[in-house]
Amino acid sequence: MSFWQQAIELARVDLKVERRLGETFRIVAPFALVALAIFPLAVGPRLDLIAEIGPAVFWAIGVLFGMQIALRRSSSDDRERRDLHALLGVDPAARFAGRVLTGSLLTVAFLAVLLVAMILLYGPYLPMSAFPVLAIAVLLVAIGLAELGTLAGDMAWGLRDRTSLASLIVAPLAIPLVIGASQTLQAIATDTGILPWVLLMITVDLALAVAGVALARPLEEATR
């Protein structure tokens, strides 16, 4: 099998497992929605302020909970599964790509649900021209979070508290994604250029992709 055939097959298996377990929409999404609903209660009856902070709250909660999706996928990667992949001759870089593909799809779906909830709860002013750009930002953020979560999970693999340690790795590295996504919407609201912020997110995604593929085999060998 080619590199991409391996990656797609691994992603298909992961999605089948996710469909059976439903961790993303049974565990992660409900907590994120509760967190999203708490902010308007804390602000009070100031509807103008609630509408203004809606997008910022969406990105903050989306990143904090979105990175848990990729980390939960990495936490299910046990020794037996890795040994099976090694016996089957699976390329470690293809395994990284497959996990990123799975994490990206799940994170996009999660962020879409969170976005609808934010619009209903906060009522922000979003012109129609903002939605195509918002879709691009959601996609780029989802890819970046999936790459960060997969790479951090591999780096912390084998440690007893690897999920907690991986979260500490992902959170600061996700800051450029948060800045790029939030400033993209701000640029639409102020009628300024969005290109610098979109290029920032693309650069981060490409850098993480290169790092993940380059480190996949060394990290695989280090855990044997």
N, C-alpha and C positions, 0 to 999 in steps of 0.2 A: 504494500500500500504506500502511496505517496504521502508526503508530509501533510498536505491538507486533507487527504482522505482519512488519515489517522486522527487529525484534530477534530474533524467533523464527526467521526464515529464516537470519539470520546465525549464530545459535547452531546451527542444524541443519547448516549447512555446516562450521562449526568442529568439531562433533562427528564429522562424516563424515571430516574430515581427521585428527582424533585417532584414530579407529578404524583408519585405514590406517597411521599412523605409530606409534601406541601409546607416545607419549613418557611419559605419566603412569605407566603400569604397567610400562614397559620400562626407564625411566631413573630417575624420581623415586622410585617405590615401593621398588625393591630397595635403594637407598642408605638410605632411611628405615628399612627393616626391619633392615638391618645395624647402623645407629646404635642402634636400639631394643634389639637383642640384646647390644650391647657393655656397656650399663650393669649388668646383673646380674653379668657377669664382673668388672667393676671393683669392685662392692660386696662380692663374696665370698659365703660360704655363709650369710649372715644372711637367712633367708627372710622374717622379719618386716619387716625394713627394705626388702627388695625389694618386698614387697607394698604397703608404705606409700607408696613413692615412685613406684609404677607410674603412677597417673593424672597426676602432675606431669610425669613424663618423656614420657608420651603427648602432653600438650598442648604441651610445649616442642618436641618433634620434629615434631609435627603442624603447628605454626605455621611453623617454620623451613623445612620442606620443602613445606608446603602453599602458601606464597606463591610458590614457584618454579613452580607449575602455571600460575597466572595470568601470571606474568612470561614464561614460555616461550611462552604464547599471544601475548602482546604482541610478543615478539621476532620472531615470524613475520610480523608486519604490515609488509610492505615498501612502497616507494613505489608500485609498480605496482598493488598491491591498493588502496591508498588512492585513487589516481587513478581506478580502476574504480568504487569506491564513490561518488566525487564525480560521475562521469559518469552513474551510475545514479540520482543524487539521493537517496542514502541519508542520512538524518538522523544527524549525528555522535552525538547523544544516544542514538539507537536502536542505533548501533554499540557504544557504551559498554554499553548494557543487554544487548545480545546477547553481548558478551564476558563480562560478569558472569554471565549465565545459564550459559554454557558452563563458566566457571571454577568456579561454585558446584557444578554437577553433578559435575564431575570431582573437586573437592576433597572433596565428601561421600563419593564412592566411595572415594577414597584414605584418608580418615580412618576409614571403616568397616573397611577392610582392616587399617589400623594398630591400630585398637581391638581387633579380634579377636586380632591378634598380641600386643598388650600383655596381654590377659587370659590368654592361654596361657603367656606367658613370665614374667609377674610374679605372677599369681594374686591380684589384689587382692580385698578384700571389697567387693562391690557388691551391695546389696540390689536386689530386683526393682523397687522403686519408683524406683531411680536410673536405670534404662534409658530411660524416657520423657523424663525431664529431660535425660539425656545426649544423646538424639537431638535435642532442641531446641537444646542447646548446640552440638552438631556442626553443625547447620544454620546457626545464627547466625554461628558462627566461619567456616564455609565461605563464606557470603555476604560477610562482612566482608573476608576475605582476597582474594576475587575482586575486590571493589570496589577495595581498596587496590592490588592488583597491576595491575589495568587502568589505574587513574588514574596510578599511578607510572610505568607503562610509557609512557603518553601524554605525561607530563611530560618524561621522559627520551628521547623518541623523536628520532631523528636524531643522537644523540650516539654516539661510537664505543664507549664502555663503558657503554651504557645499561642493560644487565642488571645490572651490578654497582652502578651508581648507584641504580637503582630498588630494589634490595634494601636499600640503606642508608636509603632513604625509607620502605620498608614496615616494616622491623623495629621501629623505635621506635613507630610509629603503631599497630602491632598489639598493644602492651602492654595496652591496656584490654580487648581481646578475650581475651587470655590470663588476665588477672585475673578477668574475669567468668566464664569457663568453669571455671577451677580452683576459684574460690570457690563456684560453684554446686554442685559435687560435695562440697566441704567442708561446705557448709550442710546437705546431705542427711545426711552422716555425723554431724554434731552436732545434727541435728534443729532447725535454725533456718530462717528464711525465705529463700527463693531469689529472691523477687521483685526486690529491688534489683539483683542481679547479672544477672538476665535483662533487666531494663529498661536496664541499662548497655550490654549487647550490642546490644539493639534500637536504642538511641539512637545508638550508634556506626555501625551499619549504615545507619540513616536519614540521618545526617549525611553519610556518605560517598556515599550515593545522590544526595542533593541536590547535593553538591559535584561529583560526576562528571557529572551531567546539565547543571549550570550551566556547567561549564568545558569541556564537550565541544567546542562550536563554537569558542570562543577558542583552544583548544589545536590544533584542526584547522587553523584559519587561520594560526596561528603557525608551523606546520611546512610550509606551502606555499612 
